[in-house]
Amino acid sequence: MSKSTELNQELLDSCKVVHAEWNELSRVWTLPVIHAIGLKEPARFNEIKRRIEGISATSLAERLNELEKQSIIARKVYPETPPRVEYSLTKKGTELCKLLEQFADWAKRWATTK
């Protein structure tokens, strides 16, 4: 395989990774859930739900489960009666939240130039 072909394959592989992650993050409610948790950690289910206008309990539960599987958030259950559950960002989630803040700054800066 030539150097040029290897480089092209590396670029294609890199794009596949980026596109796959973007597709996961761009699912409905994913970014608002990450943002809502990042506003004040740890956060309980109903706190997160109050921070996101229009989200249903079902949609929130689905997003929390997906984000936990992706290691973006951590779920901690306290053995109380009734059990208390709190969500917080992992290291991966904190890094992502910082990127999203930069994106938000960019969007606000350029939104008026349409």
NORRA-V917690 format. One record per residue. N is the residue number from 1. RES is the residue in one small letter. OMEGA is omega in radians with two decimals (NA if undefined). Layout:
BEGIN
<<N;RES;OMEGA> <N;RES;OMEGA>>
END
This chain:
BEGIN
<<1;m;-3.11> <2;s;3.11> <3;k;3.14> <4;s;3.13> <5;t;3.11> <6;e;3.13> <7;l;3.10> <8;n;3.13> <9;q;3.09> <10;e;3.11> <11;l;3.10> <12;l;3.12> <13;d;3.12> <14;s;3.12> <15;c;3.13> <16;k;3.14> <17;v;-3.12> <18;v;-3.13> <19;h;3.13> <20;a;3.13> <21;e;3.14> <22;w;3.14> <23;n;3.09> <24;e;-3.08> <25;l;-3.08> <26;s;3.06> <27;r;-3.09> <28;v;3.06> <29;w;-3.08> <30;t;-3.10> <31;l;3.08> <32;p;3.12> <33;v;3.11> <34;i;3.13> <35;h;-3.10> <36;a;3.11> <37;i;-3.12> <38;g;3.14> <39;l;-3.14> <40;k;-3.12> <41;e;-0.26> <42;p;-3.12> <43;a;3.08> <44;r;-3.04> <45;f;-3.07> <46;n;3.06> <47;e;3.14> <48;i;-3.12> <49;k;3.12> <50;r;-3.11> <51;r;-3.08> <52;i;-3.11> <53;e;3.02> <54;g;-3.12> <55;i;3.09> <56;s;3.10> <57;a;3.13> <58;t;3.13> <59;s;3.12> <60;l;3.13> <61;a;3.12> <62;e;-3.13> <63;r;3.13> <64;l;3.12> <65;n;3.14> <66;e;-3.12> <67;l;3.07> <68;e;3.10> <69;k;-3.14> <70;q;-3.14> <71;s;3.07> <72;i;3.05> <73;i;3.06> <74;a;-3.14> <75;r;3.14> <76;k;-3.14> <77;v;3.10> <78;y;-3.09> <79;p;3.11> <80;e;3.06> <81;t;-0.16> <82;p;-3.12> <83;p;3.08> <84;r;-3.13> <85;v;3.11> <86;e;-3.14> <87;y;3.07> <88;s;3.11> <89;l;3.01> <90;t;3.06> <91;k;3.10> <92;k;3.14> <93;g;3.11> <94;t;3.09> <95;e;3.13> <96;l;-3.14> <97;c;3.10> <98;k;3.08> <99;l;3.14> <100;l;3.08> <101;e;3.09> <102;q;3.10> <103;f;3.13> <104;a;3.09> <105;d;3.12> <106;w;-3.11> <107;a;3.14> <108;k;-3.12> <109;r;-3.04> <110;w;-3.09> <111;a;-3.07> <112;t;-3.08> <113;t;-3.12> <114;k;NA>>
END
